[in-house]
Amino acid sequence: MSTVARCNETTENGRRVLRFAGDLTLARLGVLPTKLDRLKGRDFAVDLSGVGRMDTIGAWTIHRLVRDRGGEVIGASEANASLLQTMAEVDQPVKVRPDPPPAFARVLNQLGGATVEAGRTMLGLLGFFGAMLIGVAKVIREPRRFRVNAVVQRFEVVGVHAFGIIGLMSFLVGIVIAQQGAVQLRQFGAEVFTVNLIGRSGVKELGVLMTAIMVAGRSGSSFAAQLGSMKLAEEVDAMRTIGVSPMEALVLPRVFATVMMMPLLSFYAAMVVVLGGGIFCWIGLDIPPITYIQRIREVVPRSDLWQALIKAPVFGLIIALAGCYQGMQVEANAEEVGLRTTTAVVQGIFLVIVLDAFFAVFFTEIGWT
């Protein structure tokens, strides 16, 4: 039968001894913990030879007594000693906030994580590009699978709706380039070469590059958000269930439309850059429009236009792929739609700038300078 826990204090060889008896269990402890808290002094010898059963509450009572007052435990049975040992092992301070790692290790960890994530993303993009090529092959083999209406609708979204903002941006960029170029060239009495700066930079680089950045911000983000929302609503899975390929129905129309509209938008942007620069030259530098146009025709080689028209569809392909790929990666919740949309824009712009640098070196090597 269970007995109530008791504690008697004696003195042996000049040392205080606490002799426990009974069962140190939750049901039998009674007011014993309160009595122990009222004890005065330290370095007790805790004798458990008279203790029968002990549960975790009793073990914690003894462990706390020894921990706070010092001393040692004697006479405990094997089971009770094991329970006390376990209690001592788990009674460790817990930090709500762990110590931060060293700054150098933290930076290396972040760099390593970013590198691994970039590698996974590039592999994912390559795989997505391969799946798109398979979809293109199927459409070529069976032209009736090509969704003309979807492509035409994307023409309107990617191209027609972007004319206004791209035109305004290009016009202002042309004015800025002309004004800043004129200020610097005026120091050398070479203001007339502002026309050269506007023509070559606008046609060769700024038109296509600024258009690509704007399309990535408008259309790339739109593609990621639309496909991500469809993934969350399980519309993509429903399309697969009824035998409709999401690649052919959702991705290919967006890619085709972006690839075909980018050369037109880039040419339009380049012409508006030249127009904005021409207006500034007319008003600020007193260069007549006829003279400006003649000078543009003289200093801008045809190869500059060809470079822009070659780069434009490649940039369009990269932007559309990044947007569609990130949209199709949405899995968990609505917050991921926003994260994937941001990633699509950043990824598209980054890849466009990297490819632009590659094209600059390539065209220089083949003599198109």
Helices and strands as residue ranges (DSSP letters): E 6-12, E 15-24, H 32-37, E 44-54, H 56-69, E 71-74, H 78-90, H 103-141, G 143-145, H 148-158, G 160-162, H 163-186, G 191-193, H 194-201, I 202-206, H 207-215, I 216-220, H 221-232, H 235-241, H 246-246, I 247-251, H 252-284, H 289-299, H 302-328, H 334-365
